[in-house]
Amino acid sequence: SETSQPDAGDTRREVLDVLARDQIASLRTAVAFAAEEQIVIVAAAGTDSYLTTQEGLVLSPHYPAQYPSVIGVSASNALRQRSCFSNWGDVAAPGGDGGPVSILAEQEPELLDEYPELQDLDCAPLSSTCSGDCSQALISLVYDQGPAGQGYGYAYWQGTSFSAPLASGAAALLLDAGLSHSCGGQAWLSPGQVFAALRCGAPTPDGVINIPASLYRCLP
């Protein structure tokens, strides 16, 4: 009897399954496959730089944000500057900011007990327990599984994990706008064109995205 040959998609899934045992190799391969398909890839840059603020150092982005084919997103604060905790990225998007350890000690004293190395930091990573003045945080939808019952609610957060979705949304808007305004049957914008439009609309040194500028001034 005849047997059908696996298509390219099946072959790629098998390769990814094999490489899953090696986390770095599997990640690199997944990113390479997506890049081959002209998929725009966005990833958070990471928040480790709060550990090096006293030395004036900013750390490189995490993988996969460090790959050349990935748009790495750092966090920006209310002043449109890089958040003190944020690693470098290719672009930036709102992600809140850190604060003095005194604020952290008031909000999460158990965290300082667990991580005493945070005691001397100028940029303490504040989290969901923000209360009072929360101007340096983003509001995020959360799923509550506490004793009061399951349900949805809101919490204050900081981090590049909340910046990356904003950049992803901007990329999606650019792709849609590029397709809508294409002529002569032109296909989607390439990942390089999407990145160029994001950077074109964000000319500040820290590259904070500006969606209207990218949409109305920067599309090819």
C-alpha positions as CSV (number, residue, x, y, z in Angstrom):
1,S,0.0,0.0,0.0
2,E,1.1,3.6,-0.6
3,T,2.2,5.8,2.3
4,S,2.0,9.5,2.2
5,Q,5.1,11.6,2.7
6,P,5.2,14.0,5.6
7,D,4.8,17.6,4.7
8,A,7.3,20.3,5.7
9,G,5.2,21.3,8.7
10,D,5.3,17.7,10.1
11,T,9.1,17.5,9.5
12,R,9.7,20.7,11.4
13,R,7.5,19.6,14.3
14,E,9.6,16.4,14.5
15,V,12.8,18.4,14.5
16,L,11.5,20.6,17.3
17,D,10.5,17.6,19.3
18,V,14.0,16.1,19.1
19,L,15.7,19.4,20.0
20,A,13.4,20.0,23.0
21,R,15.9,18.1,25.1
22,D,18.3,21.0,24.6
23,Q,16.6,24.1,25.7
24,I,19.0,26.6,24.0
25,A,19.1,24.6,20.7
26,S,15.3,24.2,20.6
27,L,14.8,27.9,21.3
28,R,17.2,28.9,18.6
29,T,15.7,26.4,16.1
30,A,12.1,27.6,16.9
31,V,13.2,31.2,16.3
32,A,15.0,30.3,13.1
33,F,11.9,28.5,11.7
34,A,9.7,31.5,12.6
35,A,12.1,33.9,11.0
36,E,12.2,31.7,7.8
37,E,8.4,32.1,7.6
38,Q,8.7,35.9,7.9
39,I,7.0,35.9,11.3
40,V,7.5,39.0,13.5
41,I,9.0,37.8,16.7
42,V,8.9,39.9,19.9
43,A,10.3,39.1,23.3
44,A,10.9,40.8,26.7
45,A,14.4,42.0,27.3
46,G,14.5,41.1,31.0
47,T,14.6,42.9,34.3
48,D,18.0,42.0,35.8
49,S,19.6,45.5,35.5
50,Y,18.1,46.5,38.9
51,L,21.0,44.5,40.4
52,T,23.6,46.7,38.6
53,T,22.1,50.2,38.9
54,Q,24.7,51.2,41.6
55,E,27.5,50.4,39.1
56,G,25.7,52.3,36.3
57,L,25.5,49.1,34.2
58,V,22.7,48.0,32.0
59,L,22.6,44.3,31.1
60,S,22.2,42.7,27.7
61,P,18.7,41.3,26.8
62,H,17.8,37.7,27.6
63,Y,17.3,35.1,25.0
64,P,15.3,35.0,22.8
65,A,15.3,38.8,22.8
66,Q,19.0,38.8,22.1
67,Y,18.7,36.9,18.8
68,P,19.1,39.2,15.7
69,S,15.8,38.1,14.2
70,V,13.8,39.0,17.4
71,I,12.6,42.4,18.5
72,G,13.8,42.7,22.1
73,V,11.6,45.0,24.2
74,S,12.9,47.0,27.2
75,A,10.7,48.8,29.7
76,S,10.1,52.5,29.8
77,N,8.9,54.7,32.7
78,A,6.5,57.6,32.9
79,L,9.3,60.0,31.8
80,R,9.8,58.0,28.5
81,Q,13.2,56.8,29.8
82,R,14.5,53.2,30.3
83,S,13.1,51.8,33.5
84,C,15.9,51.4,36.1
85,F,15.5,47.6,36.2
86,S,15.3,47.0,32.5
87,N,17.9,45.3,30.3
88,W,18.6,46.8,26.9
89,G,16.2,46.2,24.1
90,D,15.7,47.1,20.4
91,V,12.7,49.2,21.3
92,A,11.0,50.1,24.6
93,A,7.4,50.2,25.8
94,P,5.7,51.2,29.1
95,G,6.7,48.8,31.9
96,G,6.6,50.8,35.1
97,D,9.7,51.5,37.2
98,G,11.5,50.4,40.3
99,G,11.8,52.4,43.5
100,P,13.9,52.8,46.7
101,V,14.3,49.8,49.0
102,S,12.3,51.6,51.7
103,I,9.1,51.3,49.5
104,L,9.8,47.6,48.9
105,A,10.4,47.0,52.6
106,E,7.1,48.5,53.4
107,Q,5.2,46.5,50.8
108,E,7.0,43.2,50.8
109,P,9.2,42.8,53.9
110,E,9.3,39.0,53.4
111,L,11.1,39.6,50.1
112,L,14.0,41.4,51.8
113,D,14.2,38.6,54.3
114,E,14.5,36.1,51.5
115,Y,16.9,38.2,49.3
116,P,19.0,40.3,51.6
117,E,21.2,41.4,48.7
118,L,18.3,43.8,47.8
119,Q,18.9,45.9,50.9
120,D,21.4,48.4,49.2
121,L,19.7,48.7,45.9
122,D,18.5,52.1,44.5
123,C,16.1,50.4,42.1
124,A,14.0,47.8,43.9
125,P,11.6,45.7,41.8
126,L,8.2,46.6,43.0
127,S,5.4,44.2,42.3
128,S,1.7,43.5,42.6
129,T,1.3,44.7,46.2
130,C,1.6,48.4,45.1
131,S,-0.7,50.6,47.1
132,G,-1.1,54.3,47.5
133,D,1.0,56.1,44.9
134,C,1.2,53.6,42.0
135,S,2.2,56.0,39.3
136,Q,5.3,53.9,38.4
137,A,3.2,50.7,37.7
138,L,1.0,49.3,34.9
139,I,-2.4,48.0,35.6
140,S,-2.8,44.4,34.5
141,L,-5.7,42.0,34.3
142,V,-5.1,38.9,36.6
143,Y,-6.9,35.7,37.4
144,D,-7.6,35.4,41.1
145,Q,-7.4,31.9,42.6
146,G,-7.4,33.0,46.2
147,P,-9.6,31.8,49.1
148,A,-12.3,34.4,48.2
149,G,-13.0,32.5,45.1
150,Q,-11.9,32.4,41.5
151,G,-12.4,35.4,39.2
152,Y,-10.8,38.2,37.3
153,G,-9.4,41.3,38.8
154,Y,-6.6,43.9,38.4
155,A,-3.2,44.3,39.9
156,Y,-0.2,46.7,39.6
157,W,2.9,45.3,38.0
158,Q,6.3,46.3,36.6
159,G,8.6,44.6,34.1
160,T,9.5,44.0,30.5
161,S,7.0,41.2,30.5
162,F,4.3,43.9,30.3
163,S,6.2,45.9,27.8
164,A,6.6,43.2,25.2
165,P,2.8,42.7,24.6
166,L,2.5,46.4,23.9
167,A,5.2,46.2,21.3
168,S,3.5,43.0,19.9
169,G,0.3,44.9,19.6
170,A,2.0,47.7,17.8
171,A,3.6,45.2,15.4
172,A,0.2,43.7,14.7
173,L,-1.3,47.1,13.9
174,L,1.5,47.8,11.5
175,L,1.1,44.5,9.7
176,D,-2.6,45.1,9.4
177,A,-2.1,48.7,8.2
178,G,0.6,47.6,5.7
179,L,-1.7,44.9,4.2
180,S,-4.7,47.3,4.1
181,H,-2.8,50.0,2.2
182,S,-0.8,47.6,0.0
183,C,-1.2,47.9,-3.8
184,G,-0.7,45.5,-6.6
185,G,-1.2,42.5,-4.4
186,Q,1.7,43.2,-2.2
187,A,2.0,40.8,0.7
188,W,2.5,41.5,4.4
189,L,5.3,43.7,5.6
190,S,8.5,41.9,6.3
191,P,9.7,41.6,9.9
192,G,12.5,44.0,9.0
193,Q,10.0,46.6,7.7
194,V,7.9,46.2,10.9
195,F,11.0,46.8,13.0
196,A,12.0,49.8,10.9
197,A,8.5,51.3,11.3
198,L,8.6,50.8,15.1
199,R,12.1,52.5,15.3
200,C,11.1,55.2,12.9
201,G,8.2,56.2,15.2
202,A,10.4,55.9,18.3
203,P,13.5,58.1,17.6
204,T,14.4,58.7,21.3
205,P,17.6,57.2,22.6
206,D,15.7,54.5,24.4
207,G,13.4,53.8,21.5
208,V,10.0,54.2,23.3
209,I,7.3,53.1,20.8
210,N,4.9,55.7,19.4
211,I,2.1,53.8,17.7
212,P,0.5,56.8,15.9
213,A,3.8,58.0,14.5
214,S,4.8,54.5,13.3
215,L,1.4,54.0,11.6
216,Y,1.0,57.4,10.0
217,R,4.6,58.4,9.2
218,C,6.7,55.3,9.0
219,L,5.0,52.7,6.8
220,P,6.8,51.9,3.5
